[in-house]
């Protein structure tokens, strides 16, 4: 008899954006795994912490955010530790910021364990919709096409994708801000774009791209853009 | 002194996918508005019902789903009824399936009331991530571009958009299934596509597109496709 692995979306930051299903599963699950930074900081754990069962076994998963280093070994050992608990019949919940299946860190464990163990994914509020809500900017309506686009793509890719869509959410802006700005300028979309940083967290802000003076943003920053400007209002 | 309008995302159908924030706001809000079909059926109300305050004032918003008819008059009167409550200092929550700012029915009221009243949007779990979770299919990872694409677009549009993206969620499939099938066939993407219907509701199902024998699907059906097939597993 073996346990079930839950990939639990905990939303973008605001602890009130947890779902009832996530809180129920966290209460019932004897083992919880969560990514931590090198400083031990664990945002997903901070969000979910109040809902964990008192005797829960904790599996921190220390990750590096140095782009030159790999987390493959860390994910390999975490997957084996999780598989060990599952073999002994203990369910395991892996906490994941946002939604596990939309650019979630859970995907690195899913890639290692899918097909080997029973997995259930609990959807979470995505940072896309949280940022749109904070900015008061609808993402898409009626027949709109909407592209979600990592700013890590090269300039030609960004241009090609933004050309064909009605609306876009450009994620992972970070140090790619200058490139994104050039592309949006070339497409005459700068005035239709707004930057959102740290939605639901301390220091959250919403700034029209045309007024943003920074030359970089945080990794979790995103830019919302709609061809028709502020759609629907 | 005037009330605040909340656009409350109630998620795609499973009542456990409500957020803690949605349940708190519903408990505290004296007036709740929700769309109903011509038969009086109100799915958003069925999801949120258990969390409404006992004396809540209900504003049903009867909509037609006949594509030849317009709901403009219904939204106009609903907006005025809501504005009336707000002017008298009563907060109003409008229930919306999925997320209010991602193809949500709330947008029709937002278009009429934004700028005139104070509005807060409470993000909801989207049907996109709920369908992906049910199907066990990650939507996008790392540098993937993901397009959300209404099947109502014409065939050339669908082709052009699917050509440039790594992954797609084709929504509102309904009676457009044959057209979507032709486009995916032409792009050799049929084997990488899966259909998801009624995620989290009675009668939910997940079928690979290549095995689907129907010639139409429900309006709420969607097709998930990823250029690399079943990504990450």
Contacts between the chains, C-beta under 8 A, distances in Angstrom:
chain1	res1	chain2	res2	distance
A	9	B	129	7.4
A	11	B	19	7.5
A	14	B	21	7.1
A	15	B	20	7.6
A	16	B	19	6.6
A	16	B	20	4.8
A	16	B	21	3.8
A	16	B	24	6.9
A	17	B	19	5.2
A	17	B	20	7.4
A	17	B	21	5.9
A	17	B	123	6.6
A	18	B	19	6.5
A	18	B	20	5.5
A	19	B	11	7.4
A	19	B	16	6.6
A	19	B	17	5.1
A	19	B	18	6.5
A	19	B	19	5.6
A	19	B	20	7.7
A	19	B	125	6.4
A	20	B	15	7.6
A	20	B	16	4.7
A	20	B	17	7.4
A	20	B	18	5.5
A	20	B	19	7.8
A	20	B	20	7.2
A	20	B	23	7.1
A	21	B	14	7.1
A	21	B	16	3.8
A	21	B	17	5.9
A	23	B	20	7.1
A	24	B	16	6.9
A	99	B	129	4.5
A	100	B	133	7.5
A	100	B	138	8.0
A	101	B	129	6.2
A	101	B	132	4.4
A	101	B	133	6.2
A	101	B	137	7.2
A	101	B	138	4.4
A	101	B	139	5.2
A	102	B	128	7.8
A	102	B	129	5.9
A	102	B	132	7.5
A	102	B	138	7.9
A	102	B	139	5.0
A	102	B	140	6.1
A	102	B	146	7.8
A	103	B	140	5.9
A	103	B	141	6.3
A	103	B	142	7.5
A	103	B	144	7.8
A	104	B	138	8.0
A	107	B	138	5.5
A	107	B	141	4.9
A	107	B	232	5.1
A	110	B	138	6.7
A	110	B	232	5.8
A	110	B	233	6.2
A	111	B	232	4.4
A	111	B	233	6.0
A	114	B	136	7.4
A	114	B	232	7.5
A	114	B	233	3.5
A	115	B	233	6.4
A	119	B	136	6.9
A	120	B	133	7.8
A	121	B	132	7.5
A	121	B	133	3.9
A	121	B	136	7.2
A	122	B	133	6.9
A	123	B	17	6.7
A	123	B	125	5.0
A	123	B	126	7.8
A	123	B	129	4.1
A	123	B	130	5.1
A	123	B	132	7.6
A	123	B	133	4.8
A	124	B	125	7.5
A	124	B	129	7.4
A	125	B	19	6.4
A	125	B	123	5.0
A	125	B	124	7.4
A	125	B	125	6.5
A	126	B	123	7.8
A	126	B	126	6.9
A	126	B	129	6.5
A	128	B	102	7.8
A	129	B	9	7.4
A	129	B	99	4.5
A	129	B	101	6.1
A	129	B	102	5.9
A	129	B	123	4.1
A	129	B	124	7.3
A	129	B	126	6.5
A	130	B	123	5.1
A	132	B	101	4.3
A	132	B	102	7.5
A	132	B	121	7.5
A	132	B	123	7.6
A	133	B	100	7.5
A	133	B	101	6.2
A	133	B	120	7.8
A	133	B	121	3.9
A	133	B	122	6.9
A	133	B	123	4.9
A	136	B	114	7.3
A	136	B	119	6.9
A	136	B	121	7.2
A	137	B	101	7.2
A	138	B	101	4.5
A	138	B	102	8.0
A	138	B	104	8.0
A	138	B	107	5.5
A	138	B	110	6.7
A	139	B	101	5.2
A	139	B	102	5.1
A	140	B	102	6.2
A	140	B	103	5.9
A	140	B	148	6.7
A	141	B	103	6.3
A	141	B	107	4.9
A	142	B	103	7.5
A	142	B	150	7.3
A	143	B	150	5.0
A	143	B	152	5.2
A	143	B	153	6.0
A	144	B	103	7.8
A	144	B	150	7.2
A	145	B	147	5.9
A	145	B	148	7.0
A	145	B	149	5.1
A	145	B	150	7.3
A	145	B	153	7.0
A	145	B	157	7.5
A	145	B	161	5.5
A	146	B	102	7.8
A	146	B	147	6.9
A	146	B	148	4.5
A	147	B	145	5.9
A	147	B	146	6.9
A	147	B	147	4.8
A	147	B	148	7.7
A	147	B	165	6.6
A	148	B	140	6.7
A	148	B	145	7.0
A	148	B	146	4.5
A	148	B	147	7.8
A	148	B	148	7.6
A	149	B	145	5.1
A	150	B	142	7.3
A	150	B	143	5.0
A	150	B	144	7.2
A	150	B	145	7.3
A	152	B	143	5.3
A	153	B	143	6.0
A	153	B	145	7.0
A	157	B	145	7.6
A	160	B	164	5.6
A	161	B	145	5.5
A	161	B	164	5.6
A	161	B	165	7.0
A	164	B	160	5.6
A	164	B	161	5.6
A	164	B	164	5.9
A	165	B	147	6.7
A	165	B	161	7.0
A	232	B	107	5.2
A	232	B	110	5.8
A	232	B	111	4.5
A	232	B	114	7.5
A	233	B	110	6.2
A	233	B	111	6.0
A	233	B	114	3.5
A	233	B	115	6.3
